[in-house]
Amino acid sequence: MDRDTAALLVNHYLRICAELNQMTHAIGALPNSDDQKRFRRPVGQFSAGLYVDLIVPLIKQFPDLDPDRNEGSNA
């Protein structure tokens, strides 16, 4: 895979994660804790699958695209 395509995929992933985080917040507002658990699980599984199956291979090939690489730096 070329770097430009990999960067595009990482950017899409980051946007998807932002949406999934919003979903998780909405699920957290459900009054029933059983519903919260039931609906959080598929969101978490989807997120983990994307990370493991898409992002990990991309950042192994292009370490500079790691979204966590610059976290905590002031750059």
All heavy atoms as a GROMACS GRO file, in nm:
protein
  591
    1MET      N    1   0.084  -0.117   0.000
    1MET     CA    2   0.000   0.000   0.000
    1MET      C    3   0.089   0.124   0.000
    1MET      O    4   0.194   0.124   0.063
    1MET     CB    5  -0.089  -0.001   0.124
    1MET     CG    6  -0.171   0.127   0.136
    1MET     SD    7  -0.288   0.134   0.269
    1MET     CE    8  -0.385  -0.010   0.236
    2ASP      N    9   0.044   0.227  -0.068
    2ASP     CA   10   0.121   0.351  -0.068
    2ASP      C   11   0.085   0.436   0.054
    2ASP      O   12  -0.020   0.421   0.114
    2ASP     CB   13   0.096   0.428  -0.199
    2ASP     CG   14  -0.046   0.475  -0.212
    2ASP    OD1   15  -0.130   0.397  -0.263
    2ASP    OD2   16  -0.075   0.589  -0.170
    3ARG      N   17   0.176   0.525   0.090
    3ARG     CA   18   0.160   0.606   0.210
    3ARG      C   19   0.038   0.697   0.204
    3ARG      O   20  -0.030   0.717   0.305
    3ARG     CB   21   0.287   0.688   0.235
    3ARG     CG   22   0.284   0.756   0.369
    3ARG     CD   23   0.400   0.851   0.390
    3ARG     NE   24   0.397   0.907   0.523
    3ARG     CZ   25   0.306   0.991   0.567
    3ARG    NH1   26   0.207   1.030   0.491
    3ARG    NH2   27   0.311   1.038   0.692
    4ASP      N   28   0.009   0.755   0.089
    4ASP     CA   29  -0.105   0.846   0.078
    4ASP      C   30  -0.237   0.774   0.108
    4ASP      O   31  -0.323   0.828   0.179
    4ASP     CB   32  -0.112   0.910  -0.061
    4ASP     CG   33  -0.002   1.012  -0.084
    4ASP    OD1   34   0.055   1.062   0.016
    4ASP    OD2   35   0.028   1.042  -0.201
    5THR      N   36  -0.252   0.654   0.058
    5THR     CA   37  -0.373   0.576   0.085
    5THR      C   38  -0.379   0.538   0.232
    5THR      O   39  -0.485   0.546   0.296
    5THR     CB   40  -0.379   0.451  -0.004
    5THR    OG1   41  -0.376   0.492  -0.141
    5THR    CG2   42  -0.505   0.371   0.022
    6ALA      N   43  -0.266   0.500   0.288
    6ALA     CA   44  -0.261   0.465   0.430
    6ALA      C   45  -0.300   0.585   0.516
    6ALA      O   46  -0.378   0.571   0.611
    6ALA     CB   47  -0.122   0.415   0.467
    7ALA      N   48  -0.249   0.703   0.482
    7ALA     CA   49  -0.283   0.824   0.557
    7ALA      C   50  -0.432   0.854   0.546
    7ALA      O   51  -0.496   0.894   0.645
    7ALA     CB   52  -0.201   0.942   0.506
    8LEU      N   53  -0.489   0.835   0.430
    8LEU     CA   54  -0.632   0.856   0.411
    8LEU      C   55  -0.713   0.761   0.500
    8LEU      O   56  -0.809   0.801   0.566
    8LEU     CB   57  -0.668   0.837   0.263
    8LEU     CG   58  -0.814   0.858   0.225
    8LEU    CD1   59  -0.856   1.002   0.247
    8LEU    CD2   60  -0.834   0.817   0.081
    9LEU      N   61  -0.672   0.636   0.504
    9LEU     CA   62  -0.742   0.538   0.586
    9LEU      C   63  -0.731   0.571   0.735
    9LEU      O   64  -0.829   0.558   0.809
    9LEU     CB   65  -0.687   0.398   0.559
    9LEU     CG   66  -0.720   0.341   0.421
    9LEU    CD1   67  -0.647   0.209   0.400
    9LEU    CD2   68  -0.869   0.323   0.402
   10VAL      N   69  -0.615   0.616   0.778
   10VAL     CA   70  -0.599   0.655   0.918
   10VAL      C   71  -0.690   0.773   0.950
   10VAL      O   72  -0.756   0.776   1.055
   10VAL     CB   73  -0.451   0.686   0.952
   10VAL    CG1   74  -0.438   0.752   1.089
   10VAL    CG2   75  -0.366   0.560   0.944
   11ASN      N   76  -0.698   0.870   0.860
   11ASN     CA   77  -0.786   0.985   0.882
   11ASN      C   78  -0.932   0.944   0.889
   11ASN      O   79  -1.007   0.992   0.974
   11ASN     CB   80  -0.764   1.091   0.774
   11ASN     CG   81  -0.635   1.166   0.794
   11ASN    OD1   82  -0.588   1.181   0.905
   11ASN    ND2   83  -0.575   1.211   0.685
   12HIS      N   84  -0.974   0.854   0.804
   12HIS     CA   85  -1.111   0.802   0.810
   12HIS      C   86  -1.134   0.730   0.943
   12HIS      O   87  -1.239   0.745   1.006
   12HIS     CB   88  -1.141   0.708   0.694
   12HIS     CG   89  -1.164   0.777   0.564
   12HIS    ND1   90  -1.263   0.869   0.544
   12HIS    CD2   91  -1.099   0.765   0.446
   12HIS    CE1   92  -1.260   0.911   0.420
   12HIS    NE2   93  -1.160   0.850   0.357
   13TYR      N   94  -1.038   0.651   0.984
   13TYR     CA   95  -1.047   0.580   1.111
   13TYR      C   96  -1.067   0.678   1.227
   13TYR      O   97  -1.151   0.656   1.314
   13TYR     CB   98  -0.921   0.496   1.132
   13TYR     CG   99  -0.904   0.445   1.272
   13TYR    CD1  100  -0.978   0.336   1.318
   13TYR    CD2  101  -0.816   0.506   1.360
   13TYR    CE1  102  -0.963   0.289   1.448
   13TYR    CE2  103  -0.801   0.460   1.490
   13TYR     CZ  104  -0.874   0.353   1.533
   13TYR     OH  105  -0.860   0.307   1.662
   14LEU      N  106  -0.990   0.785   1.229
   14LEU     CA  107  -1.001   0.883   1.336
   14LEU      C  108  -1.139   0.948   1.338
   14LEU      O  109  -1.196   0.972   1.446
   14LEU     CB  110  -0.890   0.988   1.324
   14LEU     CG  111  -0.749   0.935   1.348
   14LEU    CD1  112  -0.646   1.043   1.318
   14LEU    CD2  113  -0.734   0.882   1.490
   15ARG      N  114  -1.196   0.975   1.222
   15ARG     CA  115  -1.331   1.032   1.216
   15ARG      C  116  -1.434   0.931   1.266
   15ARG      O  117  -1.528   0.965   1.338
   15ARG     CB  118  -1.363   1.081   1.076
   15ARG     CG  119  -1.283   1.206   1.040
   15ARG     CD  120  -1.340   1.286   0.925
   15ARG     NE  121  -1.389   1.210   0.814
   15ARG     CZ  122  -1.326   1.192   0.698
   15ARG    NH1  123  -1.208   1.247   0.679
   15ARG    NH2  124  -1.380   1.123   0.601
   16ILE      N  125  -1.416   0.805   1.226
   16ILE     CA  126  -1.507   0.700   1.272
   16ILE      C  127  -1.499   0.687   1.424
   16ILE      O  128  -1.602   0.674   1.492
   16ILE     CB  129  -1.476   0.566   1.202
   16ILE    CG1  130  -1.518   0.573   1.055
   16ILE    CG2  131  -1.544   0.449   1.272
   16ILE    CD1  132  -1.464   0.458   0.971
   17CYS      N  133  -1.380   0.691   1.479
   17CYS     CA  134  -1.363   0.681   1.624
   17CYS      C  135  -1.433   0.794   1.697
   17CYS      O  136  -1.493   0.772   1.803
   17CYS     CB  137  -1.215   0.680   1.661
   17CYS     SG  138  -1.137   0.521   1.630
   18ALA      N  139  -1.428   0.913   1.641
   18ALA     CA  140  -1.498   1.026   1.702
   18ALA      C  141  -1.648   0.999   1.707
   18ALA      O  142  -1.714   1.026   1.808
   18ALA     CB  143  -1.468   1.156   1.627
   19GLU      N  144  -1.702   0.944   1.601
   19GLU     CA  145  -1.845   0.910   1.597
   19GLU      C  146  -1.877   0.797   1.695
   19GLU      O  147  -1.980   0.800   1.765
   19GLU     CB  148  -1.887   0.870   1.456
   19GLU     CG  149  -1.886   0.984   1.357
   19GLU     CD  150  -1.988   1.093   1.389
   19GLU    OE1  151  -2.098   1.060   1.439
   19GLU    OE2  152  -1.957   1.210   1.364
   20LEU      N  153  -1.790   0.697   1.702
   20LEU     CA  154  -1.812   0.586   1.795
   20LEU      C  155  -1.808   0.636   1.940
   20LEU      O  156  -1.885   0.589   2.024
   20LEU     CB  157  -1.709   0.476   1.773
   20LEU     CG  158  -1.721   0.400   1.641
   20LEU    CD1  159  -1.604   0.303   1.626
   20LEU    CD2  160  -1.852   0.325   1.632
   21ASN      N  161  -1.721   0.732   1.968
   21ASN     CA  162  -1.717   0.790   2.102
   21ASN      C  163  -1.848   0.861   2.134
   21ASN      O  164  -1.899   0.852   2.247
   21ASN     CB  165  -1.599   0.886   2.117
   21ASN     CG  166  -1.467   0.814   2.128
   21ASN    OD1  167  -1.461   0.698   2.168
   21ASN    ND2  168  -1.359   0.882   2.092
   22GLN      N  169  -1.904   0.929   2.036
   22GLN     CA  170  -2.034   0.995   2.057
   22GLN      C  171  -2.143   0.891   2.084
   22GLN      O  172  -2.230   0.912   2.167
   22GLN     CB  173  -2.068   1.083   1.937
   22GLN     CG  174  -1.968   1.193   1.920
   22GLN     CD  175  -2.030   1.326   1.891
   22GLN    OE1  176  -2.152   1.341   1.888
   22GLN    NE2  177  -1.946   1.425   1.873
   23MET      N  178  -2.137   0.780   2.009
   23MET     CA  179  -2.233   0.673   2.032
   23MET      C  180  -2.220   0.620   2.175
   23MET      O  181  -2.321   0.597   2.244
   23MET     CB  182  -2.211   0.558   1.934
   23MET     CG  183  -2.254   0.586   1.792
   23MET     SD  184  -2.217   0.448   1.681
   23MET     CE  185  -2.335   0.327   1.738
   24THR      N  186  -2.097   0.602   2.220
   24THR     CA  187  -2.074   0.550   2.354
   24THR      C  188  -2.129   0.645   2.460
   24THR      O  189  -2.187   0.602   2.560
   24THR     CB  190  -1.922   0.525   2.376
   24THR    OG1  191  -1.878   0.431   2.278
   24THR    CG2  192  -1.893   0.472   2.513
   25HIS      N  193  -2.113   0.774   2.438
   25HIS     CA  194  -2.170   0.872   2.532
   25HIS      C  195  -2.322   0.864   2.534
   25HIS      O  196  -2.383   0.869   2.641
   25HIS     CB  197  -2.124   1.014   2.496
   25HIS     CG  198  -1.980   1.040   2.528
   25HIS    ND1  199  -1.927   1.034   2.654
   25HIS    CD2  200  -1.877   1.071   2.447
   25HIS    CE1  201  -1.798   1.061   2.651
   25HIS    NE2  202  -1.764   1.083   2.525
   26ALA      N  203  -2.382   0.849   2.418
   26ALA     CA  204  -2.528   0.838   2.412
   26ALA      C  205  -2.575   0.710   2.482
   26ALA      O  206  -2.674   0.710   2.555
   26ALA     CB  207  -2.575   0.840   2.267
   27ILE      N  208  -2.501   0.602   2.461
   27ILE     CA  209  -2.536   0.475   2.526
   27ILE      C  210  -2.521   0.489   2.678
   27ILE      O  211  -2.603   0.438   2.754
   27ILE     CB  212  -2.448   0.360   2.472
   27ILE    CG1  213  -2.485   0.331   2.325
   27ILE    CG2  214  -2.461   0.235   2.557
   27ILE    CD1  215  -2.385   0.244   2.252
   28GLY      N  216  -2.420   0.562   2.721
   28GLY     CA  217  -2.398   0.583   2.864
   28GLY      C  218  -2.511   0.660   2.930
   28GLY      O  219  -2.529   0.652   3.052
   29ALA      N  220  -2.588   0.733   2.852
   29ALA     CA  221  -2.701   0.809   2.906
   29ALA      C  222  -2.827   0.724   2.921
   29ALA      O  223  -2.926   0.770   2.978
   29ALA     CB  224  -2.730   0.930   2.816
   30LEU      N  225  -2.823   0.601   2.871
   30LEU     CA  226  -2.939   0.514   2.886
   30LEU      C  227  -2.960   0.484   3.034
   30LEU      O  228  -2.864   0.459   3.107
   30LEU     CB  229  -2.918   0.383   2.809
   30LEU     CG  230  -2.911   0.393   2.657
   30LEU    CD1  231  -2.871   0.258   2.598
   30LEU    CD2  232  -3.043   0.440   2.601
   31PRO      N  233  -3.085   0.484   3.079
   31PRO     CA  234  -3.110   0.465   3.222
   31PRO      C  235  -3.086   0.321   3.269
   31PRO      O  236  -3.059   0.300   3.388
   31PRO     CB  237  -3.257   0.503   3.238
   31PRO     CG  238  -3.318   0.489   3.103
   31PRO     CD  239  -3.207   0.516   3.004
   32ASN      N  240  -3.092   0.226   3.181
   32ASN     CA  241  -3.080   0.086   3.219
   32ASN      C  242  -2.936   0.039   3.197
   32ASN      O  243  -2.887   0.039   3.084
   32ASN     CB  244  -3.179   0.003   3.136
   32ASN     CG  245  -3.182  -0.142   3.176
   32ASN    OD1  246  -3.078  -0.208   3.179
   32ASN    ND2  247  -3.301  -0.193   3.203
   33SER      N  248  -2.870  -0.005   3.304
   33SER     CA  249  -2.730  -0.047   3.290
   33SER      C  250  -2.715  -0.172   3.204
   33SER      O  251  -2.613  -0.191   3.138
   33SER     CB  252  -2.665  -0.067   3.426
   33SER     OG  253  -2.727  -0.173   3.495
   34ASP      N  254  -2.817  -0.259   3.203
   34ASP     CA  255  -2.811  -0.376   3.116
   34ASP      C  256  -2.811  -0.334   2.969
   34ASP      O  257  -2.740  -0.392   2.887
   34ASP     CB  258  -2.928  -0.471   3.143
   34ASP     CG  259  -2.915  -0.542   3.277
   34ASP    OD1  260  -2.801  -0.557   3.326
   34ASP    OD2  261  -3.020  -0.581   3.333
   35ASP      N  262  -2.892  -0.234   2.936
   35ASP     CA  263  -2.893  -0.181   2.799
   35ASP      C  264  -2.758  -0.119   2.765
   35ASP      O  265  -2.707  -0.136   2.655
   35ASP     CB  266  -3.004  -0.078   2.779
   35ASP     CG  267  -3.142  -0.138   2.768
   35ASP    OD1  268  -3.152  -0.261   2.742
   35ASP    OD2  269  -3.240  -0.063   2.783
   36GLN      N  270  -2.702  -0.047   2.860
   36GLN     CA  271  -2.571   0.014   2.837
   36GLN      C  272  -2.468  -0.093   2.801
   36GLN      O  273  -2.395  -0.079   2.702
   36GLN     CB  274  -2.524   0.090   2.961
   36GLN     CG  275  -2.600   0.217   2.988
   36GLN     CD  276  -2.550   0.287   3.113
   36GLN    OE1  277  -2.444   0.256   3.166
   36GLN    NE2  278  -2.628   0.383   3.162
   37LYS      N  279  -2.463  -0.199   2.880
   37LYS     CA  280  -2.367  -0.306   2.853
   37LYS      C  281  -2.393  -0.372   2.718
   37LYS      O  282  -2.301  -0.400   2.642
   37LYS     CB  283  -2.374  -0.412   2.964
   37LYS     CG  284  -2.321  -0.366   3.096
   37LYS     CD  285  -2.341  -0.472   3.202
   37LYS     CE  286  -2.306  -0.417   3.339
   37LYS     NZ  287  -2.339  -0.511   3.447
   38ARG      N  288  -2.521  -0.398   2.691
   38ARG     CA  289  -2.557  -0.467   2.567
   38ARG      C  290  -2.518  -0.386   2.444
   38ARG      O  291  -2.472  -0.441   2.344
   38ARG     CB  292  -2.708  -0.494   2.567
   38ARG     CG  293  -2.755  -0.567   2.445
   38ARG     CD  294  -2.897  -0.616   2.460
   38ARG     NE  295  -2.987  -0.512   2.507
   38ARG     CZ  296  -3.100  -0.480   2.445
   38ARG    NH1  297  -3.136  -0.542   2.337
   38ARG    NH2  298  -3.178  -0.385   2.494
   39PHE      N  299  -2.536  -0.254   2.449
   39PHE     CA  300  -2.509  -0.172   2.332
   39PHE      C  301  -2.364  -0.125   2.324
   39PHE      O  302  -2.314  -0.094   2.216
   39PHE     CB  303  -2.605  -0.053   2.325
   39PHE     CG  304  -2.747  -0.095   2.300
   39PHE    CD1  305  -2.847  -0.068   2.391
   39PHE    CD2  306  -2.780  -0.164   2.184
   39PHE    CE1  307  -2.978  -0.107   2.368
   39PHE    CE2  308  -2.910  -0.204   2.160
   39PHE     CZ  309  -3.010  -0.176   2.252
   40ARG      N  310  -2.295  -0.118   2.437
   40ARG     CA  311  -2.153  -0.080   2.433
   40ARG      C  312  -2.068  -0.190   2.370
   40ARG      O  313  -1.970  -0.161   2.302
   40ARG     CB  314  -2.102  -0.053   2.574
   40ARG     CG  315  -2.116   0.089   2.615
   40ARG     CD  316  -2.032   0.117   2.738
   40ARG     NE  317  -2.063   0.251   2.782
   40ARG     CZ  318  -2.098   0.283   2.904
   40ARG    NH1  319  -2.105   0.192   2.997
   40ARG    NH2  320  -2.124   0.408   2.934
   41ARG      N  321  -2.105  -0.313   2.397
   41ARG     CA  322  -2.023  -0.426   2.350
   41ARG      C  323  -1.999  -0.422   2.198
   41ARG      O  324  -1.884  -0.429   2.154
   41ARG     CB  325  -2.085  -0.560   2.391
   41ARG     CG  326  -2.004  -0.679   2.336
   41ARG     CD  327  -2.044  -0.810   2.398
   41ARG     NE  328  -1.986  -0.812   2.532
   41ARG     CZ  329  -2.055  -0.839   2.643
   41ARG    NH1  330  -2.181  -0.867   2.637
   41ARG    NH2  331  -1.994  -0.838   2.759
   42PRO      N  332  -2.104  -0.411   2.114
   42PRO     CA  333  -2.076  -0.411   1.970
   42PRO      C  334  -1.997  -0.288   1.924
   42PRO      O  335  -1.916  -0.298   1.832
   42PRO     CB  336  -2.214  -0.417   1.905
   42PRO     CG  337  -2.311  -0.375   2.010
   42PRO     CD  338  -2.248  -0.410   2.142
   43VAL      N  339  -2.016  -0.176   1.991
   43VAL     CA  340  -1.939  -0.056   1.955
   43VAL      C  341  -1.791  -0.081   1.986
   43VAL      O  342  -1.703  -0.053   1.905
   43VAL     CB  343  -1.992   0.069   2.027
   43VAL    CG1  344  -1.901   0.189   2.001
   43VAL    CG2  345  -2.134   0.101   1.983
   44GLY      N  346  -1.765  -0.138   2.103
   44GLY     CA  347  -1.627  -0.168   2.142
   44GLY      C  348  -1.563  -0.272   2.052
   44GLY      O  349  -1.446  -0.260   2.014
   45GLN      N  350  -1.640  -0.374   2.016
   45GLN     CA  351  -1.586  -0.479   1.929
   45GLN      C  352  -1.554  -0.423   1.791
   45GLN      O  353  -1.451  -0.456   1.732
   45GLN     CB  354  -1.685  -0.595   1.919
   45GLN     CG  355  -1.695  -0.675   2.045
   45GLN     CD  356  -1.806  -0.779   2.043
   45GLN    OE1  357  -1.906  -0.764   1.975
   45GLN    NE2  358  -1.788  -0.885   2.119
   46PHE      N  359  -1.642  -0.338   1.740
   46PHE     CA  360  -1.619  -0.277   1.609
   46PHE      C  361  -1.492  -0.191   1.614
   46PHE      O  362  -1.406  -0.200   1.526
   46PHE     CB  363  -1.741  -0.194   1.569
   46PHE     CG  364  -1.727  -0.126   1.437
   46PHE    CD1  365  -1.737  -0.198   1.319
   46PHE    CD2  366  -1.704   0.011   1.430
   46PHE    CE1  367  -1.725  -0.135   1.196
   46PHE    CE2  368  -1.692   0.074   1.307
   46PHE     CZ  369  -1.702   0.001   1.190
   47SER      N  370  -1.482  -0.109   1.718
   47SER     CA  371  -1.366  -0.021   1.732
   47SER      C  372  -1.237  -0.101   1.744
   47SER      O  373  -1.137  -0.070   1.679
   47SER     CB  374  -1.387   0.067   1.856
   47SER     OG  375  -1.278   0.152   1.875
   48ALA      N  376  -1.239  -0.204   1.827
   48ALA     CA  377  -1.119  -0.287   1.846
   48ALA      C  378  -1.081  -0.358   1.717
   48ALA      O  379  -0.962  -0.367   1.682
   48ALA     CB  380  -1.143  -0.388   1.957
   49GLY      N  381  -1.181  -0.407   1.645
   49GLY     CA  382  -1.154  -0.475   1.518
   49GLY      C  383  -1.088  -0.384   1.417
   49GLY      O  384  -0.993  -0.422   1.348
   50LEU      N  385  -1.140  -0.262   1.406
   50LEU     CA  386  -1.079  -0.165   1.314
   50LEU      C  387  -0.934  -0.138   1.352
   50LEU      O  388  -0.846  -0.131   1.265
   50LEU     CB  389  -1.156  -0.034   1.316
   50LEU     CG  390  -1.279  -0.023   1.230
   50LEU    CD1  391  -1.345   0.114   1.249
   50LEU    CD2  392  -1.246  -0.044   1.083
   51TYR      N  393  -0.912  -0.122   1.480
   51TYR     CA  394  -0.776  -0.090   1.524
   51TYR      C  395  -0.680  -0.206   1.494
   51TYR      O  396  -0.576  -0.186   1.433
   51TYR     CB  397  -0.774  -0.055   1.674
   51TYR     CG  398  -0.638  -0.012   1.719
   51TYR    CD1  399  -0.592   0.116   1.691
   51TYR    CD2  400  -0.554  -0.099   1.787
   51TYR    CE1  401  -0.464   0.156   1.730
   51TYR    CE2  402  -0.428  -0.061   1.826
   51TYR     CZ  403  -0.384   0.067   1.797
   51TYR     OH  404  -0.256   0.106   1.834
   52VAL      N  405  -0.718  -0.325   1.538
   52VAL     CA  406  -0.630  -0.441   1.523
   52VAL      C  407  -0.610  -0.480   1.378
   52VAL      O  408  -0.498  -0.509   1.334
   52VAL     CB  409  -0.684  -0.560   1.606
   52VAL    CG1  410  -0.611  -0.689   1.573
   52VAL    CG2  411  -0.676  -0.529   1.754
   53ASP      N  412  -0.718  -0.482   1.301
   53ASP     CA  413  -0.711  -0.534   1.164
   53ASP      C  414  -0.674  -0.428   1.059
   53ASP      O  415  -0.630  -0.464   0.950
   53ASP     CB  416  -0.845  -0.597   1.125
   53ASP     CG  417  -0.877  -0.719   1.212
   53ASP    OD1  418  -0.783  -0.783   1.262
   53ASP    OD2  419  -0.996  -0.750   1.228
   54LEU      N  420  -0.691  -0.301   1.092
   54LEU     CA  421  -0.661  -0.196   0.994
   54LEU      C  422  -0.545  -0.108   1.038
   54LEU      O  423  -0.445  -0.097   0.968
   54LEU     CB  424  -0.786  -0.109   0.970
   54LEU     CG  425  -0.768   0.008   0.876
   54LEU    CD1  426  -0.754  -0.041   0.732
   54LEU    CD2  427  -0.885   0.104   0.888
   55ILE      N  428  -0.556  -0.049   1.156
   55ILE     CA  429  -0.458   0.050   1.197
   55ILE      C  430  -0.323  -0.012   1.235
   55ILE      O  431  -0.218   0.038   1.194
   55ILE     CB  432  -0.514   0.136   1.313
   55ILE    CG1  433  -0.638   0.212   1.265
   55ILE    CG2  434  -0.409   0.233   1.366
   55ILE    CD1  435  -0.616   0.300   1.142
   56VAL      N  436  -0.324  -0.120   1.309
   56VAL     CA  437  -0.196  -0.182   1.349
   56VAL      C  438  -0.112  -0.217   1.226
   56VAL      O  439   0.006  -0.181   1.221
   56VAL     CB  440  -0.218  -0.302   1.443
   56VAL    CG1  441  -0.090  -0.381   1.462
   56VAL    CG2  442  -0.272  -0.255   1.578
   57PRO      N  443  -0.168  -0.286   1.125
   57PRO     CA  444  -0.085  -0.314   1.007
   57PRO      C  445  -0.036  -0.186   0.936
   57PRO      O  446   0.077  -0.182   0.886
   57PRO     CB  447  -0.177  -0.395   0.916
   57PRO     CG  448  -0.278  -0.455   1.007
   57PRO     CD  449  -0.298  -0.354   1.116
   58LEU      N  450  -0.121  -0.084   0.932
   58LEU     CA  451  -0.080   0.041   0.866
   58LEU      C  452   0.035   0.108   0.940
   58LEU      O  453   0.130   0.155   0.878
   58LEU     CB  454  -0.198   0.137   0.854
   58LEU     CG  455  -0.307   0.098   0.756
   58LEU    CD1  456  -0.422   0.198   0.761
   58LEU    CD2  457  -0.253   0.086   0.615
   59ILE      N  458   0.027   0.113   1.073
   59ILE     CA  459   0.134   0.182   1.146
   59ILE      C  460   0.261   0.098   1.154
   59ILE      O  461   0.368   0.152   1.176
   59ILE     CB  462   0.089   0.233   1.284
   59ILE    CG1  463   0.045   0.121   1.374
   59ILE    CG2  464  -0.018   0.339   1.269
   59ILE    CD1  465   0.006   0.165   1.515
   60LYS      N  466   0.248  -0.031   1.134
   60LYS     CA  467   0.371  -0.113   1.124
   60LYS      C  468   0.445  -0.078   0.995
   60LYS      O  469   0.567  -0.071   0.993
   60LYS     CB  470   0.337  -0.262   1.126
   60LYS     CG  471   0.310  -0.314   1.264
   60LYS     CD  472   0.286  -0.462   1.264
   60LYS     CE  473   0.261  -0.510   1.407
   60LYS     NZ  474   0.233  -0.654   1.412
   61GLN      N  475   0.367  -0.053   0.890
   61GLN     CA  476   0.428  -0.018   0.762
   61GLN      C  477   0.470   0.129   0.758
   61GLN      O  478   0.572   0.163   0.698
   61GLN     CB  479   0.330  -0.047   0.647
   61GLN     CG  480   0.390  -0.030   0.511
   61GLN     CD  481   0.298  -0.077   0.399
   61GLN    OE1  482   0.188  -0.124   0.422
   61GLN    NE2  483   0.344  -0.063   0.277
   62PHE      N  484   0.390   0.215   0.822
   62PHE     CA  485   0.416   0.360   0.822
   62PHE      C  486   0.407   0.411   0.966
   62PHE      O  487   0.304   0.468   1.006
   62PHE     CB  488   0.314   0.434   0.734
   62PHE     CG  489   0.312   0.386   0.591
   62PHE    CD1  490   0.211   0.299   0.547
   62PHE    CD2  491   0.408   0.427   0.500
   62PHE    CE1  492   0.208   0.255   0.416
   62PHE    CE2  493   0.406   0.382   0.369
   62PHE     CZ  494   0.306   0.296   0.327
   63PRO      N  495   0.510   0.392   1.047
   63PRO     CA  496   0.505   0.430   1.189
   63PRO      C  497   0.470   0.577   1.213
   63PRO      O  498   0.410   0.610   1.315
   63PRO     CB  499   0.645   0.398   1.240
   63PRO     CG  500   0.701   0.301   1.144
   63PRO     CD  501   0.637   0.330   1.011
   64ASP      N  502   0.505   0.663   1.120
   64ASP     CA  503   0.476   0.805   1.138
   64ASP      C  504   0.327   0.836   1.131
   64ASP      O  505   0.284   0.944   1.171
   64ASP     CB  506   0.551   0.889   1.034
   64ASP     CG  507   0.510   0.856   0.892
   64ASP    OD1  508   0.517   0.736   0.854
   64ASP    OD2  509   0.470   0.949   0.818
   65LEU      N  510   0.246   0.741   1.084
   65LEU     CA  511   0.101   0.763   1.077
   65LEU      C  512   0.029   0.720   1.204
   65LEU      O  513  -0.092   0.736   1.215
   65LEU     CB  514   0.042   0.685   0.958
   65LEU     CG  515   0.086   0.731   0.820
   65LEU    CD1  516   0.020   0.644   0.713
   65LEU    CD2  517   0.053   0.878   0.798
   66ASP      N  518   0.104   0.670   1.302
   66ASP     CA  519   0.043   0.626   1.428
   66ASP      C  520  -0.029   0.742   1.494
   66ASP      O  521   0.035   0.841   1.530
   66ASP     CB  522   0.152   0.569   1.520
   66ASP     CG  523   0.097   0.509   1.647
   66ASP    OD1  524  -0.021   0.531   1.681
   66ASP    OD2  525   0.175   0.441   1.715
   67PRO      N  526  -0.162   0.733   1.511
   67PRO     CA  527  -0.235   0.844   1.570
   67PRO      C  528  -0.196   0.870   1.715
   67PRO      O  529  -0.218   0.981   1.764
   67PRO     CB  530  -0.383   0.801   1.560
   67PRO     CG  531  -0.385   0.661   1.517
   67PRO     CD  532  -0.248   0.623   1.471
   68ASP      N  533  -0.137   0.774   1.783
   68ASP     CA  534  -0.095   0.792   1.922
   68ASP      C  535   0.048   0.841   1.934
   68ASP      O  536   0.095   0.873   2.043
   68ASP     CB  537  -0.110   0.660   1.999
   68ASP     CG  538  -0.254   0.614   2.007
   68ASP    OD1  539  -0.343   0.701   2.017
   68ASP    OD2  540  -0.278   0.493   2.001
   69ARG      N  541   0.118   0.847   1.824
   69ARG     CA  542   0.260   0.880   1.825
   69ARG      C  543   0.290   1.017   1.886
   69ARG      O  544   0.380   1.031   1.966
   69ARG     CB  545   0.314   0.875   1.683
   69ARG     CG  546   0.461   0.904   1.673
   69ARG     CD  547   0.509   0.887   1.532
   69ARG     NE  548   0.649   0.920   1.525
   69ARG     CZ  549   0.708   0.967   1.420
   69ARG    NH1  550   0.640   0.983   1.308
   69ARG    NH2  551   0.834   0.995   1.420
   70ASN      N  552   0.211   1.117   1.847
   70ASN     CA  553   0.237   1.252   1.894
   70ASN      C  554   0.147   1.294   2.010
   70ASN      O  555   0.149   1.409   2.051
   70ASN     CB  556   0.222   1.352   1.779
   70ASN     CG  557   0.330   1.333   1.677
   70ASN    OD1  558   0.444   1.307   1.711
   70ASN    ND2  559   0.294   1.342   1.549
   71GLU      N  560   0.069   1.199   2.061
   71GLU     CA  561  -0.018   1.231   2.173
   71GLU      C  562   0.067   1.267   2.293
   71GLU      O  563   0.163   1.199   2.327
   71GLU     CB  564  -0.106   1.108   2.204
   71GLU     CG  565  -0.236   1.145   2.271
   71GLU     CD  566  -0.327   1.026   2.279
   71GLU    OE1  567  -0.394   0.998   2.179
   71GLU    OE2  568  -0.330   0.962   2.385
   72GLY      N  569   0.032   1.376   2.357
   72GLY     CA  570   0.107   1.418   2.473
   72GLY      C  571   0.222   1.512   2.440
   72GLY      O  572   0.280   1.572   2.528
   73SER      N  573   0.255   1.527   2.313
   73SER     CA  574   0.360   1.622   2.276
   73SER      C  575   0.296   1.754   2.242
   73SER      O  576   0.177   1.763   2.214
   73SER     CB  577   0.442   1.570   2.158
   73SER     OG  578   0.370   1.581   2.038
   74ASN      N  579   0.374   1.858   2.242
   74ASN     CA  580   0.322   1.991   2.209
   74ASN      C  581   0.346   2.027   2.065
   74ASN      O  582   0.337   2.142   2.028
   74ASN     CB  583   0.387   2.096   2.302
   74ASN     CG  584   0.342   2.078   2.445
   74ASN    OD1  585   0.230   2.033   2.470
   74ASN    ND2  586   0.427   2.113   2.541
   75ALA      N  587   0.382   1.933   1.985
   75ALA     CA  588   0.412   1.958   1.844
   75ALA      C  589   0.286   1.980   1.765
   75ALA      O  590   0.180   1.941   1.796
   75ALA     CB  591   0.491   1.842   1.786
   0.00000   0.00000   0.00000
